């Protein structure tokens, strides 16, 4: 069912009785919020209708987007604190007696609650009692309301499963690990053969390196759009700070950017013909297994609270949520291809209008042009554009104006339906082995990316100081700390990713950014290896410290920073440590 049909049918996707006096109110809110989501699509339809009846002669306005109501306008300020209180009730969680309205409203009208409240609800209900209590204890501890009772601390303690993998065979190791342990309740902790590092840092890096391996061109999983310009990186609070979303900076990985699929708008499955050989050992059978692995990895990362560095497209997240895609969704992962199909579809609408009014002549229809050229001159055949082996229809003739509608329908079906159906089925199968994928229905596609891949935020020295702990020789007013905060505020997006990878093990921060990083980012003074020859310059810095490099404990988000004599030296040493100090976990 299309998104528009599901919205306009006026039924709520939950077990609330229609006799309930609030049913119609919620149904109306759901319709209004759904139409708000579809604003760009409705705008396209209006332009197409005007073109088809001859009110406008061009399609220049197709790229215009409709105005949307801000999502915050739909949030209910009274229901939100009620839901927040319910999911902090340990007794209700233990007994499984959350009120039915919690499920009904989050399922039917998730837009009534802010993302953070729904995120807490998700982690309180999707993974069982032990994880719910563990999350509750973490949340209360962060608020300063945690208990010091040993008995209470033991409640909700999670089992951990340690696994050891080969750094040089991340993909093969991940396939074996997920096959054996993804369906188990234990939290995965990863170590590397030949390295002493253990805990959070190596585990986060494992998910990051695996994310990069899953983007390799040679796997045949994803569409490539390398000719497109790089888009600006979305930064929370400032979307004008440019960056490259697919850069791999300072990860100590053997994966080169040239080995990865170039998809500036996000990854989307590569279409495979329905008759592709899926027998054991075939290339397509391997693709199916990779998508099953992606499903397991994504679900396990969500379950364990890990981050992936996997830039998936909005359209992929829609498929994950069970939404049916159509022509307009192609724009979200291939702008030029989608725009071309939209313009061709507008010509079809114009032809249908001319036929319906009965005033047309054969010459009027034959005179329809695509960017000034007759359809026949485009030399389109019935193969999928960009994939000549994907036969849409076994005919030898080219596409003409009378067969254009059928051609568009076949292209859209191959691109977002039939051509990717088996891959998405494998993905869902893998995902459901960890937990039920329907639990994600309370999030939007954009929120899923936020939940899975973390936060990209704008750093400013003035605000960074509020979210970082300074200890063991440093305070917020120490010269070295002032220099560090200024440097962090001046980082490019690529440098920010590399710094996060260096300190935490993941290139992006969890939802909420530095403010919710757990453990909190801590900066301590690193004493010089030649302390006996230290010469102080009067500011707490020392010239001998200029010879040392910063080091980290990723399991504790702990940065050991020497008191460099100048900001310039600190900047150079920090970038050197970030770029050269990765690729293994050793004792510092």
QUIFENCOR-V534541 format. One record per backbone hydrogen bond with DSSP energy under -0.5 kcal/mol. CO is the residue of the C=O (numbers start at 0). NH is the residue of the N-H. Records with the same first field share a line. If there is no record, write none. Layout:
CO: NH, NH
//
This chain:
0: 323
1: 5
2: 6
3: 7
4: 8
6: 9
11: 13
16: 19
19: 22
21: 25
22: 26
23: 27
24: 28
25: 29
26: 30
27: 31
28: 32
29: 33
30: 34
31: 35
32: 36
33: 37
35: 38
37: 41
38: 42
39: 43
40: 44
41: 45
42: 46
43: 47
44: 48
45: 49
46: 50
47: 51
48: 52
49: 54, 55
50: 53
58: 61
59: 62
60: 63
69: 72
70: 73
71: 74
74: 76
75: 79
76: 80
77: 81
78: 82
79: 83
80: 84
81: 85
82: 86
84: 87
85: 88
87: 89
88: 92
89: 93
90: 94
91: 95, 96
92: 95
98: 101, 102
99: 103
100: 104
101: 105
102: 106
103: 107
104: 108
108: 111
109: 112
111: 75
113: 117
114: 118
115: 119
116: 120
117: 121
118: 122
119: 123
120: 124
121: 124, 125
127: 131
128: 132
129: 133
130: 134
131: 135
132: 136
133: 137
134: 138
135: 139
136: 140
137: 141
138: 142
139: 144, 145
140: 143
148: 152
149: 153
150: 154
153: 156
158: 186
159: 161
160: 188
162: 190
164: 166, 192
165: 168
166: 169
168: 172
169: 173
170: 174
171: 175
172: 176
173: 177
174: 178
175: 179
176: 180
177: 181
180: 183
186: 160
188: 162
190: 164
191: 194
198: 202
199: 203
200: 204
201: 205
202: 206
203: 207
204: 208
205: 209
206: 210
207: 211
208: 212
209: 213
211: 214
212: 215
214: 260
215: 218
216: 219
220: 269
224: 227
234: 237
235: 457
237: 240
239: 241
241: 492
242: 244
243: 246
246: 248
247: 249
255: 258
256: 259
258: 216
260: 262
261: 224
262: 265
266: 312
267: 222
272: 275
276: 283
278: 281
281: 285
282: 286
283: 287
284: 288
285: 289
286: 290
287: 291
288: 292
289: 293
290: 294
291: 295
292: 296
293: 297
294: 298
295: 299
296: 300
297: 301
298: 302
299: 303
300: 304, 305
308: 310
309: 311
310: 266
312: 316
313: 317
314: 318
315: 319
316: 320
317: 322
318: 321
323: 2
325: 328, 329
326: 329
327: 330
328: 331
329: 332, 333
333: 337
334: 338
335: 339
336: 340
337: 341
338: 342
339: 343
340: 344
341: 345
342: 346
343: 347
344: 348
345: 349
346: 350
347: 351
348: 352
349: 353
350: 354
351: 355
352: 356
353: 357, 358, 359
360: 364
361: 365
362: 366
364: 367
367: 374
368: 370
369: 372
372: 369
373: 376, 377
374: 377
375: 378
379: 398
380: 382
381: 391, 392
383: 386
386: 383, 389
388: 390
389: 383, 391
392: 394
399: 402, 403
400: 403
402: 406
403: 407
404: 408
405: 409
406: 410
407: 411
408: 412
409: 413
410: 414
411: 415
412: 416, 417, 418
416: 419, 420
417: 420
418: 271
419: 423
420: 424
421: 425
422: 426
423: 427
424: 428
425: 429
426: 430
427: 431
428: 432
429: 432
430: 433, 434
435: 438
436: 439
437: 440
438: 441
439: 442
443: 447
444: 448
445: 449
446: 450
447: 451
448: 452
449: 453
451: 307
454: 456, 508
455: 235
456: 458
459: 462, 463
460: 464
462: 465
463: 466
464: 467
468: 522
470: 524
471: 524
474: 477
477: 481
478: 482
479: 483
480: 484
481: 485
482: 486
483: 487
484: 488
485: 489
486: 489, 490
487: 490
491: 495
492: 496
493: 497
494: 498
495: 499
496: 500
497: 501
498: 502
499: 503, 504, 505
500: 504
508: 454
509: 512
511: 514
512: 515
513: 516
520: 468
521: 523, 558
522: 470
523: 560
524: 526
527: 530
529: 532
530: 533
533: 535
534: 542
540: 536
542: 545
543: 546
544: 547
550: 559
552: 555, 556, 557
553: 556
556: 521, 558
557: 552, 559
558: 523, 560
559: 550, 561
560: 525
561: 563
562: 541
565: 569
566: 570
567: 571
568: 572
569: 573
570: 574
571: 575
572: 576
573: 577
574: 578
575: 579
576: 580
583: 585
584: 195, 196
//
